[in-house]
Amino acid sequence: MRVLPVLGIAAAVGAYVRWFRPWQLTWGATPEEVARAMPGDELVPKPTFNATRAITIAAAPEGIWPWLVQVGLGRGGWYSYDILDNLGRPSARQIIPELQNLAVGDILPMSPDGKHGIQVQRIDPPLSMVWGTPGDTSWTWQLEPSSDGTTRLISRIRARYRWFPPNLAFSALVEFGDIWMMRKMLLNLRKRAETVPL
């Protein structure tokens, strides 16, 4: 009888590795977008988590950039599930002029007290931005305009998991929960850029 639970767990792990993990690590991205090098990759040369997600937005980079540059806890929010990642405060539904001047070295807050965050490593308005901590985490945003007036918004997150408490819990959260937050964020960025006039 104990064999059945073990087989069930093995089947679940196998299904995760075979189908779910590849889907969640590449949601919306083309094989070429996933395979190519991007700015910020050098910050985490040997990641244990490497996700490239993308979405097509019916707007020029200049219409998307103001939404992207104002993200962060206590700033414009994360455009995802606000109850989870923005302390229940709604993410911005308009451009906030005072949050448009992000610069290298600035910290995007990820905790209520502002003590924890991710640093801006590189910024090239309105085409790319890299946040991260060398050797630990990088988060790259790339905006690529097309001749038809749309833009590919590509996000890449690379991280090195820490396999000891309390970081183990955070690593598990990233592995299993990041896709849902990231997918919602990309969809909401598209909605705002396509429907809210600048």
Secondary structure, DSSP 8 states (H G I E B T S, - for coil): -THHHHHHHHHHHHHIIIIIHHHHHSTT--HHHHHS--TTGGGSSS-SEEEEEEEEESS-HHHHHHHHHT-BTTTTB-SS-HHHHSTT----SS--GGG----TT-EEE-STTSSSEEEEEEEETTTEEEEEETTTEEEEEEEEE-TTS-EEEEEEEEE----STTHHHHHHHHHHHHHHHHHHHHHHHHHHHHHS--
